[in-house]
Amino acid sequence: MAKNLGMEVRKAPRSRCRIASKVRYFQQEAAGRIIDISRTGLAIELSTGLNAGAGSTVAIETDEIGLLEGIVRWNYSGRLGIMFRPNSNAAAKVDAYFRNFHREYRPVLAR
């Protein structure tokens, strides 16, 4: 059995982080924190539920990176996987984040 269960996976290397953020989907807003990030997407852990399914467009706002737009790839157990929109300036913002702010974090507790 394949580890990725036949799903398309992120090709860019991931870096663990802890970035406070807000996710907006239409009129819904949820607080959370980005738990890993790459140049093509991110994973975010939400403190409340968000009814965004795969393929939905969301906006992520953080103090360190700014406003990012992306497409939900998966929504599972209070976490979202988000792929950045290819036509956005997200790649430039993420590159600036890695140059100026990024610190690698290791999880304290296993989930």
N, C-alpha and C positions, 0 to 999 in steps of 0.2 A: 504494500500500500504506500503510495506516495505521501511524503510529509505534507505537501501543500494541498492534498485532496483534489488535484486537478485544477486548482484555481490559478489565475494569473497573479504572479507575485511581483513585488517591487524589485527592480533590478539595481537601483542605486543603493549604496551602502547606508545603513541606518545608524543613527547616533542617538543614544538615550539622553533624555533631557527632562527637565521639569519646568514647564513654562505655563504660568497661569493664563487662561484664555476664556473667551466667550464664543459660543457657536450660535449663529443665527440661521434659522430655516423658516422662511416666510415670516409669520408673526411670532414664532416660538424662539425663545432664547434660553440657552443652558450654559451654566458655568462648568468649567472643567480644567484639565491641565494636559498639555501635550506631553506624551511620555516617550515618543521617539519621532525623529524627523530625518528626512533625507531631502535631496534636491528635487525629488519628484512627488513627494507626499509626506503624510504624517499620520500618526495614530494618536488619538485623544481619548482620555478617560473622563467621562462626564459625571457630575455630581447628581444630576437629575436626568430623567428620560428625555429623549428627543425623537419624534416620530419621522425621522428622515430615513427613507429606504435607499437601497443601492440605486445609483443613477441620479439622485437628487443633488441639486446645487446648493452649497452652503457657504457662508462667510465666517471666517475665523478671525477674531480680533485679539491681538496681544500687545503688550507694551513694548516688548523687545523687538518684534518683527513688524508690527503694524497690521494692516488688513490684508488677508489672504482669501482668495476664492478657490473653491475646489469642488470636486464631485465625490460623493460618498461611494466607496467601493464595497464596504461592508459595515453592518451595524450589529454588534453582538455583545450581550452581557454588559451594557453600560459603556461600551467603547465603540469608537468610530474609526474606520480607516478611510482616509481622504487622499485623493489624487489631485494635485494642483492642476488647474486649467492650463492647457498649453499656451493659450494666447494671453495669459496674464503676466504681470511682472513679478510673480511669486519667486521664480528662480533667482532673480537679482536680490530680492529681499532676504531669501534664505542664505545666499552667499554672503551677504553683509552680516547676517546674524552669526554665521560660522566664523567670520573674520574678527568680529568685535565682542561677542557675548558668550559664545558656546562654552559650556563645561560639561564633560561626560559624567553621567550619574550611573551608579550601580543600584539595583533594587535592594532595599533593606529586607523586605519580606517577600517570600515567594507567594504568588497568587494561587 
